[in-house]
C-alpha cells in the first residue's frame, strides 16, 4: 500500500506547482486569515519550500513503511503545513489520523523504541531548522516591499512561524536583529516591531506571546513557573508564580481523581493579575466584560484560569483551575450549579486545607458552614432556582445571593456524589457519565447537561429537594 500512497501524494504535489488556482499561505492563530499571495509569488514560495517538503515527506514515507505510525503522521502533517495544496497527501494523512478506520486493522503498528525516537528527534530538529531557514528567506524577500500590505503581512507570518519552529528564548544580535536559532536572523527594522508587538519578557527573557499574552498587549513582562503539566504566570513576582505552581502540583492528582482525566495535552494554566483594576481592564478589553465583578474565571479559549492578587489567593486559584479542568473533561455543557459545585469542592475555604506543603481538598460541608444558606429550615436559594440558575448572573445582580448559590452548589454536589440513597445515586452517576460523552454534547445533540438532569430526576424531584434540604441542615 505504501507505493500506492507514494504515487498519489507525488501526483498531487507535482500538479500544484504549475497551476495555482487557489493560493495558500501559512496558517494563522486566533481565527486570523493568512495573507493570500498572487500565483507568481506563491509559485516562487513553492520553489523555496519544496526541498523542505521533500525532507518531511520522504522521512514520513520511511516511517510509514516501517510501521511507525506516530512518527509518519507528524512528518506528513508538517509537509502539509508547508504545501497545503498537496491534496493526495492531505487525504492520506486524514486516513492515517483516523486510527479506528477498518483500513488499518490488517496492519501491525510498532511501538516507539529508543533508537527510533533518537533518530526521529534528530530529524525533527534538522528539518524544522531547514523549514525555518526557508521561511526567513521568504520573509526577508517580502519585507523588502513594505508598501505592499499583503507582502508585509506574509513576511510577518513567515517570521513568526520561523521563531515558533526554532523555539525561544530569543536574543538580538549586535545589529538589533532577532536571532532564530541556527536558521538565521530577522531584519533589524522588522525585529524592532516584533519585539514590541509579538514578544514578551518572561522571567527576563524574550519569548513569543501565546494567545493569552496576545490579549495583553500593554503587558511587556511577566513572571512564570511551570512544569510539564502546569503553567503559572503572574505580574507580581517569580516567588508568587513558584508558590502557586507548588500548590497546583499538589492539586493536580486530586483534580484527576475527582473529575477524571483531561482530554488535552496543553498545560493547565493560571494567570494572576497584580490587582483588581488591571484584571477588570483586561476583562473589558477581551470580551469578558461580564466577568469584571468575579474573583476570577476560566477561559478554555486561552487555556488559562484568570484571577488577581487578593487575600486568600490559594482557594480562588484552586476554584478557577478546577473550572479549567472541568472544561477539558466534559463534552456536554454542564449547568452552572454543577460547575461551581465541583470548583468549590476544591476551592471553598471550608473545603480545603493548605499548610506546610500539604493540601487537602474535598472536605465535607458542616452544619456551621451551611447554616447561613438556610432560613427557617429552607434553602435561601430554592432547589429549582439552584438547578436552573447562573452564578455569574447572581454575581452581577449584586444582591448578595451569589454567596448562597456557591455554597449550596458545593453542598448539592457533595450530597449527590456521596449519597447512598438509591433514588438519587444511580441517576447522578448516569448523568455524570453522559456528561463525559460526546453524544450528549451541545453541538452534537443540542442537549445540555441541565436538560438531561431534569429528565433523569423529574420522577424524584420533590424527594430530592426534601432530602437535600434535610441533609444541608445537618450533614451526615
Secondary structure, 3 states (H helix, E strand, C coil): CHHHHHHHHHHHHHHHHHCCCCCCCCCCCCCCCCCCCCHHHHHHHHHHHHHHHHHHHHHHHHHHHCCCHHHHHHHHHHHHHHCCCCHHHHHHHHHHHCCCCHHHCCCCCCCCCHHHHHHHHHHHHHHHHHHHHHHHHHHHHHHCCCCCHHHHHHHHHHHHHHHHHHCCCECECCCCCEEECCCEEECHHHHHHHHHHCEEEECCEEEECCHHHHCCCCCCEEEEEECCCEEEEECCCHHHHHHHHHHHHHHHHHHHHHHCCCCCCCCEEEEEECCHHHHHHHHHHCCCHHHCCCCEEEECCCCEEEEECCCCHHHHHHHHHHHHHHHHHCCCCCCHHHHHHHHHHHHCCCCCEEECCEEECCCCCCHHHHHHHEECCEECCCHHHHHHCCHHHHHHHCCCHHHHHHHHHHHHHHHHHHCCCCCCHHHHHHHHHHHHCHHHCHHHHCCCHHHHHHHHHHHHHHHHHHHHHHHHHCCC
